[in-house]
Every structure is written in structure tokens, then in C-alpha cells.
Amino acid sequence: MLILLQASDWTYFIGRFHPVLVHLPIGFLLIAGLLEIGRRTGKISVNDSTITFILFWSAVGATLACIAGYLLSLGGGYDEELLSDHKWKGIGVAVFAWIAWLFKSGKISVGSAVYLPALGLSTLLTFTAGHDGGSLTHGDGYLTQYTPEPFRSIAGIPPRTEEKTEMKPITDINQAVVYKDIVQPILEMRCVQCHNANKQKGGLRMDNLAMLLKGGEDGPVFVSGKALESAMIKRCLLPETDDDHMPPKGKPQLSESQITLLSWWIEQGVSADKKVSDLKISEQVKPALASLTSGSEGKNAQQVDSPVLSLQVPVPNEKSVAAIKKAGLIVMPISHDKNLLEVSAVNASGFGDGQINLFSPLSEQIIWLKLGGTKVTDAATKEIGKLKNLNKLHLEYTAVTDEGLTSLKDLQYLEYINLVGTKITDAGLKNLASSKSLKNIYIWKSAVTENGVAEVQKLHPDLHIVNGFNEAKVAEFLKAGDTNTKEEKPRIQ
Amino acid sequence: MEKLLKELQHADLHGQTRRHFLQSAGFGLGALGLGSLLGSCSNSNAETGVAAEAMGAKIPQFAPKAKRVIYIHMAGAPSQLELFDYKPELEKYHGKDCPAEFLEGKKFAFIQGVPKMLGPQGKFNQYGQSGAWMSDYIPYLQTVADEITFIKSMHTDQFNHAPAQLLLHTGSARLGRPSLGAWSVYGLGSENQNLPGFIVLASGGRQPDAGKSVYGSGFLPSVYQGVQCRTGGDPVLYVTDPNGMNRNMRKQTIEAINEINKQTYDDVKDPEILTRISQYEMAFRMQMSVPEVMDVSREPQFILDMYGVKPGEGTFAMNCLLARKLVENDVRFVQLFDWGWDGHGTTAGDNVEGGLRNKCRLSDKPVAALIQDLKMRGLLDETLIIWGAEFGRTPMQENRNGVVMPYMGRDHHLEAFTMWMAGGGVKKGYTHGETDELGYYGVKDRVHVHDLQATILHLMGFDHEKFTYPFQGRNFRLTDTEGKVVKNIIA
């Protein structure tokens, strides 16, 4: 048992059963209460031993739920205050359930003077503890979030506000008011949920500037001009596991550039109405500001990624995957969080047109396909053209020709195609280049001419057509080192 | 063969006494009970075959930008002040005493007392659309300036070669941790089933100072360690069949040995035996694949010229060409070491003037050719090239034992050095970080070696904080408790 009190797989395993166990005493106690009411009002006839029996199991269930709940709480990540309320109320349920049972069963005979209040309290606590539990799991205010009018006003719940999770792009960054257009939206996204007129964690409100300047229980949250001495910034910079870190562990965190922007605003004197252009913009702040204009704040990393990576596709059919593997190819999800597939024939140089149908059942999932050096021909490209989400395609050193490429140019996600060492010609390149998505075409050692490349390049200046070195170009490359060819004799000082 | 097996069984039975039987029976039964009890919550996967699973391709945590890596390590540490980090101000202080603030509380490997400042020896200019600064030491690299991301503000914690190399490659200055290459193959496996996932090629006449540990597997299963191939003669020693033994006989031999190993594994359950089994199988496949991939004689002459390679030579240039051939065959991680960059100024070969120029003359062309070659084959997109050393060199001239060296030399320097990367998801034609006017400290966007490691793992599809291996009671990672991804260099 002692072992269980330390956080381990076992504690979490048992802890996770809390939500399961907890419903047993709830149900049992309500039944006991209802039966008691029914009996006392003469509506039904119930044997005392039935209620005693139910009460016994209520008490047992409540006790088990308490234990599991405690173990679950060891995992952390809950609001301490609410957790403590919930814990003691839960323990209360169990204690009063045991008392009710003790007296009901006649083990201690004082009669209903103790029994009824105990049962009543236990049932009442079940409700409040249950509500706290719900708030812990789903978040405060979950129950009443969608209360419609007029009940909303009657119950005194403030009008519903849209929860902000993303900043709108700023069109003219220089004219943007730093507090209103940058700082406050960041606070709204990450802080105001717990620091507003209704909920003031630590006595702090961050929903308007006046209140923010006032600070919280621990005094002001910043020192104007000194970001690193400001509690607001310090807390953001603490490790996420630190108790004082803000936003609390598990909540959406501020991004680096958001912290940079908040620090910058503090450094520059916490002004209410100055515009971006009025303040000194350091090198560090520039990229953070730039990210605001594109609306990419907080998702910078994905911004340049290919759109194909954000596609949601169904889980690939296991049998189809196995069939391709059986043919000696590598089939793998491109990453753990995606169903998109990568297929490579690096170990299957014998792969040919006859097997190309293996890909058909996975036409949505396959995005990266490596068939370089295999026996595929134009007959295969028709099938490849049906892999509608294809993003990178290796066909180097295959017998594919211009004709085969015509089936590929409508692939709307195709960005990379490797045609090194194929027979494609200027005409094939020109045709392929009309694809809107293509970014890189590799045509070294094909029949494409320098003129052909130049011509296509003129039509599609953004397309990256890569040819390679031949003897003449290598000779030119080698000239770069003309100055550096003879061995140096280091001089002695 | 059967006779051999019988003999083994016989020998085994000889060793079995009644006491052994009772002991193993008792423990065995207990273990059986315990095993079935704990089976469902045990994380151990040694049973399912580390080695069998080890080398297949594996899935990264998120979509990778770099699928392969060529890591070029210039062991000894070339001077950034002669190659990339242009400091005209340092020229003005040439020959003057080093300011006291550069020396107070600092430790150097050799510098003693007050050294003189040493101005840049190369002629610098800006190259490419990106205007990257490079010196006349490296005329070929100038031609590919726009493919490269330079990090000028690298810094490290160690000022001696071996610990600094260990820190760079394994994340810790002490022995025992897996290397970057080993982590990569552990995480991503190997795509080509006939070649090791992690291959090491060394040149310059000596191995890196920290020895094999810089490409070792540390506490990871040893299948993940780097396989060093020789560049001249047989690439891997003893991999060819001896006279009189044909491939079929070799196959039978290996099968028999593996069968015996399998039995021993069933007895003692040491996962290293599985490693050995898979290595034998790999070696057998390598008999065919390695000589083929390491044979440059079928490369066209102009490609050989581009790298400056003569077939049969075991040079750095040859290693660059081989690196291309290996990644072309989907080898995951190719580690190049070139020894001889330690320009203290003590000898004619060991200085930042002629000595460094000569090292550059041997390596500049092949490195530039490697970038060009990968690019025209469409491989640079997914292949990350990393170039650099374990630390940098001081803006001061070395004065070992208080004596001015006979040649222009610089001491080891950990506060600032330059590394560069190209391909595999990094920006093209970009310079990250800055050093002060004299090139002593990084003053902007400093990048620690742990940050570099975090960034490389990120490019390969791993969150360095979540990419761990449990060892001796805790989860270990390459960057230990440090490291921040340098997002600005990612394309």
C-alpha cells in the first residue's frame, strides 16, 4: 500500500478508475435516499435490511472512490483549491455513508436521530462533490456555459463571450496600437480566462489596462521599463513545472514571440496608446512583430510546411499496407501523429508496372513515393497520377518518358519530382511545368536541353528547375580554385 | 554442422548438475508465475528482439525535413577567424596585448600570461546573393554560398579536444552516452536493408581525439553504433570471402553461428546476443552491397574531377564522394572525420596560415562538390549537411609556455566559433548570430552545442525533449537537460 502512495504506473492505473468507481456510491446513495423517502411516505414497502445492504455498498463504493481519487490527484495538473474542496467533500460522503449504515444496521442503536441527517448529508455532499469533480475534469463553468437567456440573467451568469484562441492578422503593423492591438489580444488569449471581472485568481484582473496596472494580491505585476524584473514576465519564463509558472501547467502557453512582445511593451514603458512606430524596435522584436501580420503567430513552425501535411486522411488499410510491404517496399506513416504514408522501393529495385496497383487502395494516404531505379514505366504513371495527395515523387533512373508525365501534372499537392536520368525532353518539362503546385524539378542526365530549361524558366520564374554538371560545367567549377592550387609554404616568423 | 551442434549440447549437458536443475527449475517456475503476472505492464521489449526490429525504418515524432545527415567534423578545430568570421577590427589590434577582460577568470588550453592579438590571415569578401563572408582559403565554398546557413555564434563548454568532441557528438563531455548518429538510427532506423544505417569515414591520418566514443552507441543497444569503413583497400576488413570459401559456404557458416547464438540467447536473454546475430546477418549482406557502394571506379571522370578524387585513395575528398554514394543509397547518417585542423602554430603543418590553407586546399573543393552533387541529384532537399568542429580558435595568438610560437597559431576557444549547415530543411543563404568586434564572444543569438543538437533532431522529426531512452532508472536524452531548437535557421 505504501508503494502506491508514491507516483508510479500503478497509482495512475488505479487512479484512472476514479471516474468509474465514483458513480457507484452516487447511484447507491440516491437509491437509498429515494427508498427511505418512499418507505416513510408509505408509498412502497421496503425491508430495512434492503436499505442497510444498499448503504453498506454505498459506503464501500465511496471509500474506494476516495482512494482512487487520491491516487488520481497525485498526477497533478488540477486546480489546488477546487481539488481540496472536492477531496474533503468526497471523504465526507464516505464518512456519512458509513455512519448512516452503522446506525441503520442497528450496530449502534440511537435510531433515526443520527441516521437521517447522516444519510441526508451524505446525499447532499454527493451532489456538491460531484459538481466539483465535473469542474475539475471539464473546467469551471462547464455546466452552465450554454445557459440560455433569460435564465442566464436570472442566475447572474455574465453574457457569453467568444473565447479567443487566435489573433487576427494585423494589416498595418506600424499603425497598430501596441497595447490595444497586440498586448491585450495576447492577454485575452492566454490570461484573461482566469483573471477577469468574475474570476480573479490571485486577486488579479488582466481584462483591462487599469486593473492590470493595479496588480494582484502580491502587488504590481510589472515594473515599467524592466521586463525581466516584472512578475508577469518572470512567471512566464519559469519552467512550466514550477508552481509559480504562468499560465498554469496544462493550459495553453505563451509562445516565445508573445513573451518577447509583452516584454518589449514593458521595456518601452507600458504605454496605453503608443503605436508600434512610436516605440524603439529592436532586432529581437522584429520577427515577433512580423509574425503578427501574417496571422501565423503561435504556429510559425507549420507556416512553411507543405499544405499536404495538414491533410486529414483515414487510417490506412492494414491489408493494403501489408501487401506493399510484402513486395519488398518500405511503407510507413510519415510521423506518429499522421496517417499520411511514405513508400520507398529502395530495397525493391525489381518493382515494376505489374505491382503498381498495390498503391490504389492507399490513394489518399501515400504522399511521398520513391520509385527511383525501379522498373516502372509510363504504364505505371497512370496509377501514380491517381495518388491524389502525392507530394514528393522519385522517378529517377526509370524508363518514364514525356508521355507518362502527362498523368502527373494534375496532382494538386505535387511539389517535388525527381526525373534525373530519365528520357524526358524539353516538351515533357514544359508540359509538367504547368502544374501549379510544383516547386522543384530535377532533370539532370535527361534529354532536357539548357535552352529548354531557360524557356520554361521564363514562363515559370518561381519554379526551381535543377540541372546538373557536365564536363564543361565541372571545368568551370574547377576554375574557382585557380588561386589556391599550389601548396603553401608557411613562413616562419 | 550437426556434429558441432551435438557437441555443444553435449557440453551443455555436462555442465548441468542436479543442483543446477533444481535451481533453475525453482527460479524458473517462480519467474514464470511472476512473468505472467507482470507481463501486461512490463515495458521490456528485449524479448521481442531489439536487433530484429532495430534496423528497419522507423517513424519519427513529426514530419521530418531531413531524412539523412552527412556530418563533416573537422577534428582539431579550424579557425573561424580565418575562414568565416571576418573581423576587420581585429586586424587593427594585431600584435597588441590582449585586453585584460578577455583573460580574467578565463581558462585556455595553452595560452599563458598576456598573449598578443592576432589579425585575420585570410582575405575576406562577401559571396552569393546572401553576401556571406568567406575568405580566400575556401574559394570553392564561395560558389555555393547561397545554399548555406552559417551559425557564427556557436559556443561550447569544453576547451580540450576529446571532451569537446564528446559534448558535441554525445551531449556530454564524459564517456558513455550515445552519439548523434546512434540516436538518429535508434529513432529512424535504416531504410537500406543491405547497408548499416550509420557509417563513419575518417581521414587525415588519425582518428578523432575522443576515439570511437564519438560515434558509439553508449547505453543504446550496440546495433546503433557507427560502422567505420576504410576508404582505401577493403572498405570493411574481413568482409570479403577468403580464398576457397564461396558465398554459399559463408552463408551456411553464418546461419550455423546464428543458430548457436540464438540458443545461447534463449538461455541467458542477453540482448547483446541479438545485436551480434543481426550484425552477422548484416555483414553477410554487406559482402555484396558495401564493395559495390564503395567502388568509385564506375563514377564518370568529371565527377571524380569535381571532387578531386583518384580511385584507390583514402582521402577526405574520397570520403565526400562516398558520403554522397551512401546517402544516395539511403544510408541514414554518414559521419566524416578529418583530422589535422589544430592550428596552434607549433609546426609548419599546424598553424592558421599555410597549414590551414593546405587543409582547406584538400577539403574545400570536395565539400563544395558534395553540395553541388547532392543538389543536382535532387538529394539536398532531404539531406542535411553539417560542417564544423568541436570548438573555435582564439582571437589571440598562442603563446604556449609564454613563448611566441614560430608560426601563426591560435589556441582553443569555446566562446565563439562558426558552423554551417546546408540542405535538409535549413535556410539557404542565411547567417545566424554574430560575434563581437574581435570575434571573442557571441553577442547575438548565441547557439550552444546542445541547441545545435536539438535543432538537428528537430529537423529529423524529433522533439529532443521527448526523444529519450530509459537507462539506469531514468530517461536520457541527447541534450540531457539543455537545448533549445534554433527556429530561425529552419526553412
Interface residues (C-beta under 8 A of the other chain):
Chain A: D9 F13 E283 P287 N300 A301 V304 D305 L309 I330 M332 P333 I334 S335 H336 D337 K338 L340 S344 V346 N347 H394 E396 Y416 N418 V420 N440 Y442 W444 V466 N467 G468 F469 N470 E471 V474 F477 L478 A480 G481 D482 T483 N484 T485 E487 E488 K489 P490 R491 I492 Q493
Chain B: C41 A57 K58 I59 P60 Q61 F62 A63 P64 D136 Y137 P139 Y140 Q142 T143 E191 N192 Q193 N194 F302 I303 D305 M306 N329 D330 A348 G349 N351 E353 G354 G355 R357 N358 C360 R361 D364 K365 A368 A369 Q372 D373 K375 M376 R377 G378 D381 V404 P406 Y407 M408 K444 G461 K487 N488 I490 A491
